[in-house]
């Protein structure tokens, strides 16, 4: 059973942010095999990790505007 993010949703997020498995692992500070397990549905994506992934900017998104 999956909580906050299913393997299909994770694949969609990887496409949205234009990250590969290794790059995502590096960004999150986890081993690439962990990302592979999430994608295969062997292990659930931890809640905080799912939130971090969803907060990554989309590829091609303009940078956030800074307040003066």
Contact map, one row per residue, 1 for C-alpha under 8 A:
11100000000000000000000000000000000000000001000000000000000000000000
11111100000000000000000000000000000000000001100000000000000000000000
11111100000000000000000000000000000000000001101000000000000000000000
01111100000000000000000000000000000000000000111001000000000000000000
01111110110000000000000000000000000000000001101001000000000000000000
01111111110000000000000000000000000000001001100000000000000000000000
00001111111000000000000000000000000001111000000000000000000000000000
00000111111100000000000000000000000000100000000000000000000000000000
00001111111110000000000000000000000000000000000000000000000000000000
00001111111111000000000000000000000001100000000000000000000000000000
00000011111111100000000000000000000000100000000000000000000000000000
00000001111111110000000000000000000000000000000000000000000000000000
00000000111111111000000000000000000000000000000000001100000000000000
00000000011111111111100100000000000000000000000000000000000000000000
00000000001111111110000000000000000000000000000000000000000000000000
00000000000111111100000000000000000000000000000000000000011000000000
00000000000011111110000000000000000000000000000000000001111000000000
00000000000001111111000000000000000000000000000000000000011000000000
00000000000001101111101100000000000000000000000000000000000000000000
00000000000001000111111100000000000000000000000000000000000000000000
00000000000001000011111110000001001100000000000000000000000000000000
00000000000000000001111111000001001000000000000000000000000000000000
00000000000000000011111111100000000000000000000000000000000000000000
00000000000001000011111111110001001000000000000000000000000000000000
00000000000000000000111111111111011000000000000000000000000000000000
00000000000000000000011111111111000000000000000000000000000000000000
00000000000000000000001111111100000000000000000000000000000000000000
00000000000000000000000111111100000000000000000010000000000000000000
00000000000000000000000011111110000000000000000000000000000000000000
00000000000000000000000011111111011000000000000000000000000000000000
00000000000000000000000011001111111000000000000000000000000000000000
00000000000000000000110111000111111100000000000000000000000000000000
00000000000000000000000000000011111110000000000000000000000000000000
00000000000000000000000010000111111111000000000000000000000000000000
00000000000000000000110110000111111111100000000000000000000000000000
00000000000000000000100000000001111111110000000000000000000000000000
00000000000000000000000000000000111111111110000000000000000000000000
00000010010000000000000000000000011111111111100000000000000000000000
00000011011000000000000000000000001111111100000000000000000000000000
00000010000000000000000000000000000111111110000000000000000000000000
00000110000000000000000000000000000011111111000000000000000000000000
00000000000000000000000000000000000011111111000000000000000000000000
00000000000000000000000000000000000011011111100000000000000000000000
11101100000000000000000000000000000001001111110000000000000000000000
01111100000000000000000000000000000001000011111011000000000000000000
00010000000000000000000000000000000000000001111111000000000000000000
00111000000000000000000000000000000000000000111111100000000000000000
00000000000000000000000000000000000000000000011111110000000000000000
00000000000000000000000000010000000000000000111111111000000000000000
00011000000000000000000000000000000000000000111111111100000000000000
00000000000000000000000000000000000000000000001111111110000000000000
00000000000000000000000000000000000000000000000111111111000000000000
00000000000010000000000000000000000000000000000011111111000000000000
00000000000010000000000000000000000000000000000001111111000000000000
00000000000000000000000000000000000000000000000000111111100000000000
00000000000000001000000000000000000000000000000000011111110000000000
00000000000000001000000000000000000000000000000000000011111010000000
00000000000000011100000000000000000000000000000000000001111110000000
00000000000000011100000000000000000000000000000000000000111110000000
00000000000000000000000000000000000000000000000000000000011111000000
00000000000000000000000000000000000000000000000000000000111111100000
00000000000000000000000000000000000000000000000000000000000111110000
00000000000000000000000000000000000000000000000000000000000011111000
00000000000000000000000000000000000000000000000000000000000001111100
00000000000000000000000000000000000000000000000000000000000000111110
00000000000000000000000000000000000000000000000000000000000000011111
00000000000000000000000000000000000000000000000000000000000000001111
00000000000000000000000000000000000000000000000000000000000000000111
